[in-house]
Amino acid sequence: MLAPADSLAPEWLLVPDDPNDLASGVWPASARRDDDGALVLAGVRATELARTYGTPVLVLDEDEVRTRARAFRVAFDRAAAEHGTTAQVYYAGKAFLSTTIARWVVDEGLRVDVCTGGELAVALAAGVAPASLGFHGNNKSVAELERAVQVGVGTIVVDSAIEIERLAAITARTDAVQRVMVRVISGVHAETHDFLATAHEDQKFGFPLAEAEVAVARIREIPGLEFAGLHCHIGSQIFGVAGFRESASRVLELHAALLEHGPVPQLNLGGGFGIAYTRVDDPTPIDELAGAIVAAVAEGCAARGIPVPALSFEPGRAIIGTAGVTLYEVGTTKDVTIASGATRRYVSVDGGMSDNARTALYGASYSARLASRTGEGEPQLSRVVGKHCESGDIVVDHEYLPADLAPGDLLAVPATGAYCASLSSNYNHVPRPPIVAVRDGRSRVIVRGETVDDLLARDAGIDGADAPEGDR
């Protein structure tokens, strides 16, 4: 690797010796180039995928998802056993959830975490046992709570005093007993984008530690509620374990205090484990994460003279993120020279912020590679942009791509398995792309792509008359 050669490039982005290389850890383990230089995912050529399904298309490597799900389960099981307790791993469905994905992770021994009535419906449609579901959310409606209690959701994570009273009324009316956890704010701020950090005090989730005892006391008064423990999530895309250790220490103070008045069976430390989006990202290995976090809990319990509780965790991005690769077709290229004389190439593709809002929303960094062939040109600083009528419609802000990249080429953006489909939209009336699973040289649609007819089907005025009043 060489030093940055362009004044417009960020310091971390180095000029690659080969702008066709596939950085280890950023791409699915199955990713390679064939003899013709085309990208191959799980034995399926990118050109074949584009020809069969069109572009854009989000491709998910099934074995990558399964392998990472299994690795989390095994790592936390082993770490918990070393300290005389047990661990449960929930897949955080908000990263991306479909019935197929739910079945994959359940097959690998995981539970599923949902945070809306819609995600709950998908998990149930997949056949996930309700008892193995966790239900989050800061504003779960009465209807959503009623549905969760009705189907027997294993754990509801309560987020406010109002929600506790809603559940009290529902369980009294239905003679049900619902297991609940209390989400708390530890005050530990993850070193990440402000919108991704969820444990600092000034935000919408959970109870401050100082108020949580009152919430738990109220839950213990309600016959229809069973207090299962505390939940804390410190943020997303976190490398290292320092934040988890500090957060666990603070929550264990509350945990110990609550034990004086009754059982506190479980501690859920959330997820937020980071992945590599670029070659300079260095995520903490799964075994190291599990071992260090569980050890920190065990040490904290020992210091306070209390037993180690059952533990639970909620990885989402870390399971599905690197399994996803989005394929686009290049439409136009344009070299833009600014006043300083530096030049950047703009590469426009046939998707954009409607299928990947993270760059615009969070300033997220991504990588990109020519996927239909091997590029022969020298590395050229490029910005991959979408087709939307928005200057912030950027998919990959900074990347070195071959100078001979041209209209009609396929471009692949890795690490798009998490949050891209979940955050997708129909901005500018662009249909959302299909989601295709690949495994053992075969591919299949797991979420069909939208068509223009799908978009028009929701337009109540399409026949020249608005829908009758009250219709939705």
N, C-alpha and C positions, 0 to 999 in steps of 0.2 A: 504494500500500500504506500502511496505517496502523500505528501502534504497537500492541503487544499490549494488548487491552482486558480480558483476564481474568487474574486472579491465578494461576489454575491452569495457564495456558499457559506453555511454555518461552519464554525470551527470543527465540529465533530464529524462532518461529512468529508471523508477523504476520497481522493480520486482513485478508483479501483484500477488495478492492473488489467483486469478483464471485466468490462461492463456487462458480461453475460453470466457471471458467476452467481451461484445461489448460496447465500450466506447460511451457514449451519445455525439451527435454532430459530431462524426467522420463518423458514418454510417447513411444510410437513416433512417428516422423515423420508417419505416415499418420493419426494420431488427430485427429478433429475432431468437431464437433457438426452434426447435420443441421438442417433447417428446423424440425423439431419439438423440437429440443433434445436428442435422443438421441445418445449417444456412438457414433461410427462408427470402426471399425478396419479399415484396408485395404479400405474400401468396403463393409464388412459392419456392419449395425447391431447394437448390443449387445442390443437387445430380440429380434432375430431369433436371435442366438446362444443367448440364454437359452431361448427357445422351442424351439429345435431340440435343444439338448444338455442342458438343465437347468442348475441352479446347485448348487454352485459349478462354474465351468469356467475353466481356464487357457487363455487365448488367446495364441497366438504369431504375430507378424507376420513372415511368411517373408522379405519383402524387407528388413526391419530387420536380421534375422540375417545375411542374405547381404551386405548393404551394409557392415555393420560388420566382418564377416570379411574381405571384400575390402579394406577400408580398412586394416586391420592388416597384411595381406600386402603391399600396395603401399607403405605407409609404411616398414615395416622393410626391404623390398627396396631402396627408394630410399636410405634412410639408410645401409645397409650398403655399397651400391655407391659412395657418396661417400667411403668410407674403405677401399676396396679389398678388401672381403670380401663374404660372403654371409650371408643370414639365413633361418632357417626359423621358421614360426609354427605352433605346435600349438594346437588347440582343447582347452582343459582340460575333459574330459568330466565331471568331478565337478560342474560347475555345473549341467548337465542333459544327459543323453545318451539318445537313442533312435536307432533306425536311420535315421529320417528326418533328424534333426538332423545325424548323422554324414555323411549324403550331401550335405546342404546345404553344410557347411563344406569338405568335400573338393572339391565342385564349384567352390568359390571359391579353391582352391589351398592349403588348409591341411592339415596333418597332424592326428593326433588323439592326445591324451594320456589314458591310462587308469590306474587305480590299484588295480583289483581284477580277479579272474577274471571277475566278472559284467560289468564294463564292457568287458573284453576280448572277451567273448562277443558283446556288443551290437555293438561295432565290427566284428567279423568277420562277423556276420550282416548288417551293412549293406553288406558288400563292400569295406570299407576294406582296402587293401593292407597286409599285415602289416609290410612294410618301412617304412611311413610311420607306424607306431605307436611311441609312447613308453610305457613301463610304470613307474609310480611305486609307492610304498607302503612303509611302514615294517615291515610284517610279511607280506610275500608268502610264501605257503606253498610247500612243495616242489612240490605239485601245480600251483599257479599258475605257478611258474617253469618247470616241465617243459612245460606247455602253451605258454608264451611262447616257449621255445626251439624247441619242435616246430614251431610255425607260422611261425617266422622273424620275430618282433617286431624292429623295427629297432634299438631301444635300450632296455635295461633300466637304470633308475636305481637303483644299489645304495645301501642305506641302513645297512648294518651289516656287521661282519666275518663274522657268521654267514651272511648272505646271499651273500657272496663265496664262502664254502666250499660252500654249497649249489649255486651255479652251477658251481663247479669240478667237483664230483662229477657233475652232470648232463651237462655238456659232455664230460667224460671218458668217460662211459658211452655217449653218443650220437654221439661224434666230431663234435660241432657246434662252431662258433665263434660266440660271442655277443658283440655289441658292448655295452659298458656305460659308463655315466657314474657318477661318484661325487658324491653329494649332500653338500654341506658347509654348515656353519652359520657365517655370516659374523659373527655377533654384532651385526648391525644390527637394531634393534628398530623395526618399523614403528609409526607413530603411529596406533594403532587399538586395538580391543578386544583384551585379552590372549589370548583364545581364537583370534583371527584372525591374530596375529603369530607367524610360524613361523621366525624366524631368530635369536632370542635363545637363549642357551646352554642354559637349563634347559627343554628340551622334547624331544619324542620323535623328531624328524626329523634325519637326517643325521649326519655326522662333524664334530666340532670341527676348525677349521683346523689345530690343532696335531697332530691324529691322522690327518689325511687323507693325508699323505705315505706313512705306513706302509701304509694301505689301497691306495693306488695302486701301491706297490712290490709288494705281494702280487698284485694283479691282473696286473701285468706279468710275473710269474713263471708264470702259469697259461696253458698252451698254448691252452686253449679260450676264453679271454677276450681281447677286444680293447678296450684302454682308449681311450675316445672323448673324454674331457674331464670338466670339472667342471660341477656343477649347483648353483644356489643360488636359493632363493625366500624373500623377506623378509616376506611377509604378504599381506593382502588388503584390498581397498577403500582403496587408497592414492591420494592426490592428490599431484601434484608429482613431481619426479625426484630430490630430494636423497637419499632413502634408497637409491635404485638406484645413484646415483653413488658413495656411500660404500661400499656393499656390493661393487660392482664393483672398487673400488680395493683392498679387502682380499683379495678372491678372486684378483685378478691377481698379488698377491705370491706366493701359492701356485702359481698358473699358471706364473709365471716360474721358480720353483724346480723345478717338475716338468719343465720343458723341458730342464733340464740333463741329464736322464737318459732322455729319449725324447720322442716327439711328444705334443702335447696339442691335438688338432685343433679342439675345439669348446668353447664356453662357453655354458651355458644359464642365463639370468638370471631364469627363471620368469615369473610374471605378477603378479596382484594389483592390476591397474589398476582404479581406482574408477569408479563411475557415479553419476548423480544419482538419489537416492530422494526428495528433497524439492527445492523451488525454491531453497533456500539452498546446496545442494551444488554445487560448482564443479569437476567433473573436468577433468583436463588433456587438451587435444585430442590425438588420436591422432598426428598428424604431429609435434607438439611432443614428445610422449613418445618416439617412435622416434628423432627427431633428437638429442635431448639424451642419451638413454641410450647410443646407439651412439657418439656423440661422446665421452662420458666413457670408454668402453672404449678408443677409439682414442687418446685423450690418455694414459690409463694405460699403454697398450702402448708408446707413443712414449717416455714417461718412463723406461721400463725397457729400452728397446732391443729389444723383441720384436715379432714380427709380430702383426697383429690376427687373432684366430682366427675361424673361422666361428661365427656366433651363432645362438641359438635362444631363443624366447620362448613363453609359455603363457597367453595371455589366455583366460578363460572367461566370467566375469561380464560383462566389458566387451564381449563379443560378443552374448550372449543376454539379459542382464539387462533392458535397456530394451525388448526385443521382447515381453516378457510382460506381460499385463494379466489379473488375476483378477476375474471377475464373481461377485458374490454377490447373493442376495435378502435384503432387510431383513426380519427377523422381528418384532422388538419394539424399541421405544425407551423410554428411562427417564431422566428428569431427576433427578440426584442432587445435593442441596445439602449442603455440609459445614458444619462449625461456624462457619467464618469468614463464611459467607453466600454464598460462591462456588458456582456451579452448573456441572456438566458433564453433557452428555447422553451416555448409553450407547446405542450403536446395535448391536444384536445381529444377526449375519448367520448364514447357514446353513453356514458352514465354520468356519475358525479355525486353531488351532495344528496340526491334523492336515494341513492343506495349506500352512501357512506358519508354521514353527516359529521363524523368525529373530527375531521380536520377543521371544518368550519366552527364546530361547537366548542371544541376543547383545544384547538391548536395541536392536534395529535400528529405525530410523525409516522410516515409509512415508507416502505421501500417499493420499488417497481423493477420489473425486468421484461425485456422483449421475450415473448412467449412462442411465436410462430416459427422462429428461425434464430440462427446465431447472427448477431450484429457484427458487421465488419468495420464500422467506423470507430474513430477514437471516442473516448468518453466525453460527453458534452453535458454541461449542467442544464438540467431540464426541470420544468414544473408541469406536473400532470394535472390538467383541469377538466372539468365536466362541461356538459352542454347547456347548463342552466343559465338563465338570464340573471346572473348574480356574480359580482366580482370576487366574492369570497368562495365561489364554487371551486375549491381546490381539493384534489384527491391526494396527491403527493406533493408537498411543498418544495422539497429539494431532493434531487436524485441525479446521478450521472447515468445517462443512457447512451447507447451507440449513436454516433452522429448520422448514420444512415437510416435511422428509424423513419418510417414513411407512412402515409395514409394506407390503410388496409392491413397493416401489421397488427398482430395481437399483442396486448400489453397485459401483464399479470401483476396484481398487487397482492402480496401475501399478508397473513395475519389479520384477515378480515372476518374470521368466524364469529367474533364476539361483537355485539352491539351494532354492527352495520345493518343486518337485516332487521334487528329489533327497532332501530331508529329510522328505518326507511320511510319514505313518504312518496306522495304523488306530486311533488312540487313541479310546476309548469305542466301538469297533467302528463307526466312521464310514468308509464306503467312500471311497477316494481318487477325486478328480474326473477327468473326461476332460481330455485336452490336445488342443486344436484349433488347426490352422494356418489363417491367413487370408491371402489374396492376390488382388488384382484382383477384389474383390467376391464371392469364393467362399470357402467354408470346408470343412474336412475333418478328421476325427479322425486324429491321428497316434499317440495312446496312448489306448486305450479306458478309460472310467471303470469302476470296480469296482461291483459290485452286492452286496447282502446275501448272495445265493447264493454269490458268490465267497468271501466271508468264511466262510460256513458250510462250504464245500467243504474247508477246511483243518482243520476241527474233527473230530478222529479219534473223538470220542465221540458224534457226531450221531445214530448209529443205536442208541445205548444201550449200545455196547460199545467199549472202547478198541481202538486199532490193535494188531495182533500185535506182539510184542516184536521189535525190530530194524527195524520199518518207520519211515520218515521222511516 
